[in-house]
Amino acid sequence: MATPLWFASALRNPLEVGPLTAIPAAGCVCLVLGVVWGLGTRERRLWAFAWLPLGAQALVVIAGLFRGQFAGDGVMPTLAVFLLLQAIAALRLIVQLAGARGPAALLTAFSLSYALFAAFVAGMAFSDSWV
């Protein structure tokens, strides 16, 4: 369960390992802003966004179970489909939440940045080649 900690650690120094670490840092900021704004709107349906990071975390757990089972780029289609499904689900939530599109957009930015980070970690676990 280190993925959320690794993700949030980008806040300490968003450009520590280059510009790509700014993505998780921006995602963390979007999470905080989206939650605060969402609490202000009192829109309960925003809780549906909790399923997206849980799905991303499930991918990382599955990758841990199959650690080292996929060599090379064999897992890339799976990760691409996962990211596509996450994007479709997040965009659908934005459309459904007409009265709270602002916080929904921020939570979408967080969810997609977390999904991208989780796919990166899962890809390393599947191939057992760590950066």
C-alpha positions in Angstrom: 0.0 0.0 0.0 2.9 2.3 -0.6 1.5 3.8 -3.8 -0.6 6.5 -2.1 2.5 7.5 0.0 4.7 7.6 -3.1 2.1 9.6 -4.9 1.7 12.2 -2.1 5.5 12.4 -1.5 5.6 14.5 -4.7 4.3 17.4 -2.8 7.6 17.8 -0.9 9.5 18.6 -4.1 7.3 18.6 -7.2 10.3 18.7 -9.6 12.6 16.3 -7.6 13.0 13.7 -10.4 12.0 16.0 -13.3 8.8 17.5 -14.6 6.9 14.2 -14.5 6.8 14.4 -10.7 4.7 17.5 -11.0 1.8 15.3 -12.2 1.3 13.6 -8.8 1.8 16.9 -7.0 -0.8 18.6 -9.1 -3.1 15.7 -8.5 -2.8 16.1 -4.8 -3.6 19.8 -5.0 -6.6 18.9 -7.2 -7.8 16.4 -4.6 -7.7 18.9 -1.8 -9.4 21.6 -3.8 -12.0 19.2 -5.1 -12.8 17.9 -1.7 -13.1 21.3 -0.1 -15.2 22.6 -3.0 -17.3 19.5 -3.0 -18.0 19.8 0.7 -19.2 23.3 0.0 -21.7 22.1 -2.6 -22.9 19.2 -0.4 -23.2 17.0 -3.5 -23.2 13.4 -2.2 -22.8 11.9 -5.6 -19.2 13.2 -5.6 -18.4 10.2 -3.4 -18.6 8.1 -6.6 -15.1 9.4 -7.4 -13.7 7.3 -4.5 -14.1 4.2 -6.8 -11.6 5.4 -9.3 -8.5 5.5 -7.0 -9.7 2.2 -5.4 -9.7 0.7 -8.9 -6.2 2.0 -9.5 -5.0 0.6 -6.2 -6.6 -2.8 -7.2 -4.5 -2.7 -10.4 -1.3 -2.2 -8.3 -2.3 -5.1 -6.0 -2.9 -7.4 -9.0 0.4 -6.3 -10.4 2.1 -7.2 -7.1 0.5 -10.7 -7.2 1.9 -11.2 -10.7 5.2 -9.6 -10.1 7.8 -10.4 -12.7 5.4 -12.4 -14.9 5.4 -10.1 -17.9 8.6 -9.2 -19.7 9.0 -6.2 -22.0 6.0 -4.3 -23.2 3.6 -7.3 -23.0 1.5 -5.5 -20.3 1.2 -2.2 -22.1 -2.2 -3.0 -23.8 -3.6 -3.9 -20.3 -2.4 -0.7 -18.8 -3.7 1.3 -21.8 -7.2 -0.2 -21.4 -7.1 0.5 -17.7 -6.3 4.1 -18.3 -9.0 4.4 -21.0 -11.6 2.9 -18.7 -10.6 5.3 -15.9 -10.9 8.3 -18.2 -14.3 7.2 -19.5 -15.6 6.6 -15.9 -14.3 10.0 -14.8 -15.7 11.9 -17.7 -19.1 10.2 -17.3 -19.1 11.3 -13.7 -18.5 14.9 -14.8 -21.4 14.8 -17.2 -23.7 13.3 -14.5 -22.8 15.9 -11.9 -24.3 18.9 -13.6 -24.6 20.9 -10.4 -21.1 20.2 -9.2 -19.0 20.2 -12.3 -16.2 22.3 -10.8 -15.4 19.9 -7.9 -16.0 17.0 -10.3 -13.4 18.3 -12.7 -10.9 18.7 -9.9 -11.6 15.2 -8.6 -11.2 13.9 -12.2 -7.8 15.5 -12.5 -6.8 13.8 -9.3 -8.3 10.5 -10.3 -6.6 10.5 -13.7 -3.2 11.6 -12.3 -3.4 8.8 -9.6 -4.5 6.3 -12.3 -1.5 7.3 -14.4 0.9 6.9 -11.4 -0.7 3.6 -10.5 -0.3 2.3 -14.0 3.4 3.3 -13.9 3.9 1.4 -10.7 1.9 -1.6 -11.9 4.0 -1.7 -15.1 7.1 -1.8 -13.1 5.7 -4.6 -10.8 4.4 -6.7 -13.7 7.8 -6.7 -15.4 9.8 -6.5 -12.0 12.0 -3.8 -13.4 12.0 -0.8 -10.9 13.1 2.7 -11.6 
